[in-house]
Every structure is written in C-alpha cells, then in structure tokens.
Amino acid sequence: MSIFHSTKGRRAAGVLAAAIATATVLAGCSSTPDEGTGSGEAVDYGTLAVQLSWIKNEEFSGEFFADTNGYYTDAGFSEVTLTSGPSTGVAELLSGSADIALSDAISVGTAVASDDAAPLKIVGTTFQKNPFTILSLADGGNILTPEDLIGKTIGVQDSNTSLFNAFLVANDIDVADINVVPVQYDPSVLVNGDVDGFMAYITNESITVESQGIEVSNLPFADNGLPFVAETFTVTDEFLASNREKIKAFLYAEILGWTDAVNDPEAGAVLAIENYCDVDFCPSIESSKLGAVAQALLIATDDTVANGLFTITDDLQNETIASLAAAGLTVEASDLFDLSLLAEVYDEHPELIKYMK
C-alpha cells in the first residue's frame, strides 16, 4: 500500500528492540523443502511471478532477504520476480500475470463475494493486524473516531476505494456524509491542507509525516470495526490445485526471509532502500527503519510465536470474516482461506516455528 508511518511506530521501536535481539538466521540449521519429500533429488520449480501490494520498500524486507540470501534459489526457484504495486493483486492473479499476490483480506474477500465469485484463496499472511488508517493532522482534521469522518474531506486512492467503503459500512457511516476525493499516495495533500484525512498505512505515511515534526492523529481500521489480515499470500484455486509443492517451497523461503526481517528490522530497511527500492519513491533510511520496526509488531505476535510466521488462527479467521460481514460481504472462512499448505510446511520443518531469536 504505501510508503509512510506514526506516533505508535515510534513508541513501538523501543518495545520491539527489547523483544527481538540479533539477526541470527534459521537457514543454516534448516533443511530445504525437497529434503522432506524423501526423493533425495533437488527440485526445479522454475520461475515464480509475485505481485507486490506496494512499491519496493521496507514493507517487503522479508522478500528481499529471501532473494539476497538465496532462500528462493535454495528452495528450487530459478527466479522469483517481485513486481511493484500499488495493486491489490486480484486483477493480476485472475489474468494470470501473477502466480502469487500480496494483498489483503478485504480486497480478496470482495472479489470472492462478488457475483462472479473470483476463485481465490489466501494461503498465509504476513500482517496479523492490518495497518490501514485514516491519517490526519492533530491540529487539523484530528480524526480519532469514525464519527469524526462526517463532514470531512478524505483523500482515498483508487485501489483503496472498496476498502474505505467497507470501513464506512462497518461503522454505519453514509458515504454521502463525507467528501471523498481521489488522491495518489503522496501525503503532501494532507500536509498542505487539501484534505482533512488521508488513507494510509500506520507503519508508513504516518511515520513519514510525523518525521517532518508534524503531530499526527490516526484512526486505525483494525481497532475501529474492521480487523482483518493483510499482506496476504493469495493465489487462484487453479494455481493452488496444480502447484502445491511450488507454493510450499515459496512459503518455506518466505519464512526464512521474514525470520531475518523480524529479528533485525533495521537491517531489512537498509537492504530495501540500498538494493531494491524504486528510486523515484525511496523514503529516507531513518523513516524506513521506523517503518520496519513498527511493522514487525504487526507480524511477530503471540500467535505467530506459538504457531509460526504467516499462520492465521481460527479466531483471526473469524474476525476477518466478521469484518467482511460488517462490510456487507458474505463469505465463509473456507471460501477465503486454505492454510493446509502452510500447515504441511511446518509439519515437515517444525524448526521453522521458533523464528524469534
């Protein structure tokens, strides 16, 4: 989604620093996926096309570690292409231009619940708690509750329109009571006073604006009626049915990459900015570090410490389905999630569960 950050992120830095120590990597003591098959032969999964939800920055530091440290290669891929967004990934998956997309449960759920019933499944998630927020200035719109949106001018990007509408429905707010204007992803329209609120990531734009010495306010979706998983690993039903082992190999490499990222988020930020970022949109190293630290708190939770990265508990699945229902979208957990592949990865490689160092 976006490139910026928040006050919450700054406070989070000290907490996370105490919780996650050094960047010792699990890869050295882990077996590769094909070793668990019993064949004893190296596998060749060829290429894999991954659609990212946003531009290449610290948000994808786990992917960058997997690429840089050879985890994709070791898992059997000749190449994993990481295509920049912004995008929900739904169109790319359905057109076949992407094999796997990093998306979010609302965007995927909207497609699945549509009349066309898009054949998509979420097979794991990076963010246990979604980072979407309405960002405002403390001495401006100061939007702290859903009701504060009424009568305000809110900037919403085209790709986030359905998500914003879902948030309004979940909070029983009529879109006619808000002046919604289309914006791009640059929060300068908020700083300049063109809008009262701006749809953002709490780990991204909020931090960027605050780093300018501006006090910000946030209205997080996850804490205001719309909790759901984000940065979801999403595939089509067809790709899942035909490529189970390939998807498992990808998830294996991703677990190793994100193990590195959550154990040393600042190193992940440096890697992203120095080696991968889209040059025209690179945030500062310091801003990127703050974002990486803040997002690690959305990734490394009590549930993932117990069950492993990317896992989604039954409770979290139910919360996500309830959020979709609150937004007027009717789907069952079985329509949206297939976590069997991730379960198999952890059954075959239980050492991966203990990712925290």
N, C-alpha and C positions, 0 to 999 in steps of 0.2 A: 504494500500500500504506500508507504510514504517515508520521507527521509528525516523526520524531526523528533522532539522529546518533552519532559515535565518536572515539576517540583517533586512529585512522587519518585521519579527516576533518580534525582539527586539523593534523596534520603535512602533509596534502595541501595545505593552504591556501598555504603558502609556495612549494611546488613549482609549483602551478598559477599563482600570481600572476606568477611569473617566466616562465611559458610562454605566457601569454595576456595581451596588452597591453591596448589600449584597445578601446572598443566601437564601432569603425567598422563600419558596416553595408554588406553587399553589395548591398542592394536598389537603391541609387542607380545602380549600374552594370549591373544585370541586366535582361534583357528579361523580359516577362511571358510566361506559358505560351502564350497564344494567338498571340504573335508568331512562334513557331516552327512554327505549323501552315501558314503560307502563305496563310491566308484573309484576313488583314488586318482581320478583324472581331472586335470584342470578344465574348467568350463570356459566357453567363449560366448558371452551374451551380446557381443557386438556393440551397437550404439544405442543410446537412450536419449530421447529429447524431453527436457524438463522445462516447463513454463513457470517462471517466477512471477510472484504476485506484484512485485515492485522492482525498482531499479536495483542494480547491484551495489549493495552497501552492507553494513554490519548485520542487517536483518537475515542475511544468508551466510553468515560466517561458518556455520556447520557444513554447508555445501562446499565452501571454499577450502576448508580444512580437508574434506574428503577428496577433493580434487588435488590439492597441493601435496598432501601426504600419501597419495597413491592408493587410497582406500577403494576408489572406484575401479582402478586398474586391478588391484588385488582381488576384488570381488568378481572379476571376469568381464569388465567392460573395456572395449577398445576406445570408446569416447562417450562422455556424458556432456551433452550441450545444455548450458544454462542460459535460457533466453530471458532477457529483461522484460518486465512489465512497464507500466501498470496493466494488470489484467486479472480477472477472476479465474482465468484458465478454462472456463466452461466451453467457450467457442472453440478454443484450440484443441481441447480434448475431443469434442464432437466432430470436428473437421478432420481429425487425425494428424494435425500438425504437431501435436504434443502427445507424448506417451503418459507422462505424469505431470500434474499441475499442483503447485502450491496455491491453495485457495482458502476458503472459509466456509463454515457450515451453513451460513445463511445463503450465500451465493449458490452453493451446491444444492442446498435444500430447496431453494426457489426453483431451480431447474428441474429437480426431481419431482417436485409437487405440481409442476405445470401440467397443462393439458397434454403436452407431448411426452411427459414423464421421461425426462432425459435419463439414459441408462448409465448413471454414475455412482461410484462408491468411494467413500473415504476409508483408507486403509491404515491411517495413523495420523497423528497431529504433532506439530512442534509446540505450538502455544496451547497450554491447557486453559488459559484465560485470555479471551480476546482483548486486544489493545486499542480497539476503536474508541474514540472520544469526540465530543464536541469541544473544541478548544476556543477559549475566549480570553480577553484581557481582563485582569482583575479590576482595573479602573475603567473598563469599557462595558462590554456586554455582561461580564461576570455571571455566566450561565452555570449554575450549580445544581439545578433541579430540572427535570423535564418540563415543568410548567414555565420555567424561565425562558423557554424557547418561544413561547407565544408572543407574537408581535415583533419578533426579532428577524433580522436578515441573516440567513445562514448560507454559507458557501458550501456546496456539495459537488464533488467531482462526478462525472457521468458514470464511471464504473461503480460508484458507491451509492447511486440513487436508490436501488432496490433495498439496500441495507439500511439506509437512512429512513426510508418509508416504513420498513419493518420496525425500526426503533420507535417511530411515531405511533404505529398501530399498537405496539406492545404497551405504550404508555397512554393510550386512549387520547391522542392529540390529533386534531384535524389538520392536515397539511395546509388547508386553506387559511389557517390562523397564523401561518408562518410565511415569510417572504423567502422562498428558496431560490437561490441564484446559482447558475453554473460557474464553477471556478476550475482552475487547474490545481496543481499540487504545491504551489508556492504560497506559503502563508503570509507573504507580504501584504496580501489584500486584507488580512486581519490586522496586521500591524499598522497599515495605512488608514484603517477605519472604514474601508469599503464594505466590510461585513461585520456583524456583531459576533458571529460564531463561525467556526471553520471545522469541517470534518477532518479528523487527523488520527494519527497513532499517538498514544500517550508515551510511547517509547521513542518518538521521532520528532514530528513537528513541534510538539510541546516543549521538548528539550531545546530544540534549535531556537525557538522564540525566547525562551527563558534565558538562554545563554547570551542574549543581547541585553541582559539586565532588565528585562520586562517581566513583571509579575503576571503569572497566568492562572486561569481557572480551568478545570477540566470537568466534564460530565461523562464519565466512563460508561460505555454501554453495559459492560459486564456487571456493574454494580447498580444499574438502573433498569432492570427488567429485561435485559437481553444478554444473558450469559450464553456463550457458545464457544466451541473450539475454533481456532484459526491457524493459518499456515498449515492447512490440512494437506496430506498427501492424497491426491484424488486421481482416480483412473476410471476408464469406461468399463462397463461389465464385460465387454468383449475382450479388452486387453487383459483384464484380470483372469478371465477364464483360460486364455491362451498363453499367459506368461507368468504363471505363479512363481516359478523359481527365479525368473528375472526380476520380478518386483521384490522378492525376498532378498535377493543379492543387493539390490539398491538400498533397501531398508537397513540391511546389515552395515553397508558402507556409511549410510547416513548416521546411524547410531554412533559409529566411531568418530565421525566428523563432529557431531554435536556434543559428544563426550569431551572432545578437545575444547569446543566453544564455550561450554558452560563452566568448565574448570579454569579457563583463562579467557574470559570475555574480552578483556582489553587487547590481548594478542590477536583475537579474532577480528576486532575492529581495525587494528593496524594492517592485518592481512587483507581485509576487504578494501581498505582505502588505497593501500600501496600497490596491490596486484590485480584487483578486479573491478573497482568501481567505474561506473560510467562517467568519464572525465568531466562532462559538462554539468554533472549533478553531484559531484563529490562533496559531502559535508566535511567539516574540519575533523582532524583526528580526535580532538578532545570531545567534540559533540558525538562523534561515532563511538568513542569509548563509553560515554554516559549511556548511550542507547543500548550498547551491547550488554552492559551491566544490568540495566533496567529490564531488558527483555529476558535475561536469564532467570529472573524471578517468575516470569510467566511460563517458563519451560521446565525448570527444576522445582518441582513441588513435592509435597509429602507423598502424593500418589505415585509420581514417577520414581521417586527414591525407592518406594516399596515395590513397584511393578516394572520399572524400566522406562526409558525415554519413549515418547510417541504413544504410549498406551492411553486408552480412554476408558475410565471406569464406567460401570453401569450407571452410577449416579450422574456422572458428567454427560453421558449419552442422553439420559432422561432430561437433564437440564437443557441440553441443546434442543431436544425435540419439543420441550415445553416452550422454549423461546420461539421456535418456528410456529408453534400453535398460537402463541400470543400475537404473532405477526400475521395470522390468518392462513398459515401453511400447514396442511395436514399430511404428515409422513410418519411412518413407523421407524424405529431405530434400525430394523432390518432392511428398510428401503435405503437408508443413508450410509450405514456402516458395515464394513466387513473387516473385522480385526483378526480373522483367522490366520492370515499370513504373518502378521506381527507376532502372534502367539507362537507360531511354528518357529520363527527366528529365535525367540527366547527359549523355547523348548530345546532347540538344537545348540544354542550358545548361551546357557544360563549365566556365564561370566559377564555378559554384557549388561545385566541388570544393575550391577553395582558400579554405576558410572561415576559417582561422586568420589572425589579424592580428598 
